[in-house]
Amino acid sequence: MDMQTPKPRLGVKDFAKKDTPIVCLTAYTAPIARLLDPHVDILLVGDSVGMVLYGFDDTLSVTLEMMIAHGAAVVRSSSHAMVVVDMPYGTYEQSPEQALQNAKRLMKETGCAAIKLEGGQEMAATIRTLVRNGVPVMGHVGLMPQSIKKLGGFKIQGRDNAQAEKIKADADAVVAAGAFAFVIEGTIESVARTITKSVSIPTIGIGASAACDGQVLVIDDILGTFAAFAPRFAKRYAELTPIIAQAVEAYAADVRAHRFPGPEHVFNAK
Ligand code: KIV
């Protein structure tokens, strides 16, 4: 492929083999999607949007309408990465029929390639219904943020045998139900390794070690723009908070000194 040819949009089939590590980041807005698109395999419009952009303490208040608006912006502003959109809390747990109706709306109104939902054995029938009806599903096991009230907070899962076995059984159920990949969140390396080795579809870890087939992180965590919460496992690749503060301070100083000229002045010219 020559330098001018844009890379084709990746789809679910491109993730059928577990041969290369999957690069995945969250994206919620058009400008960030545009920046990330050439560098990643999957853009996940996660319901973490509620915490990162809306300032909620957890993901439980996120609505389908919010996910549709952010999902559509990310699809419009990307052309290479596969876009996966989270089903928010309260939009799929009631029944497979409820899940199918809302998943179809998400797919139609955003143009995304797949949806992600949280849950293992208890979600198997739902995943099966979605897949049979043409909705590709990414699963999510281990630490499930939509269940933090039940889990007692954002806690590492799988430290004892019972938890480890539950995560393994959840993963097996998600695979058997027809998911094309699944996220493993917040679990120890030995659990992630056992699961990843035993399943035929890719595992995408977040705080679950390099034993997984790929990694997803929250974009604001790696750029240092989400000060409210800094997970220890998320490496900071940039520290943008002081840079933004400095720029805004300089802007404020200009305005206060009446240095904001008209159109005859050209800024940012190369
Ligand atoms: O909502 C989200 O961003 C997620 C991940 C980071 C896996 O579910």
Boltz pocket constraint, residues with backbone or C-beta under 6 A from the ligand:
constraints:
  - pocket:
      binder: B
      contacts: [[A, 26], [A, 44], [A, 45], [A, 46], [A, 47], [A, 48], [A, 49], [A, 86], [A, 183], [A, 185], [A, 206], [A, 216], [A, 217], [A, 218]]
      max_distance: 6.0
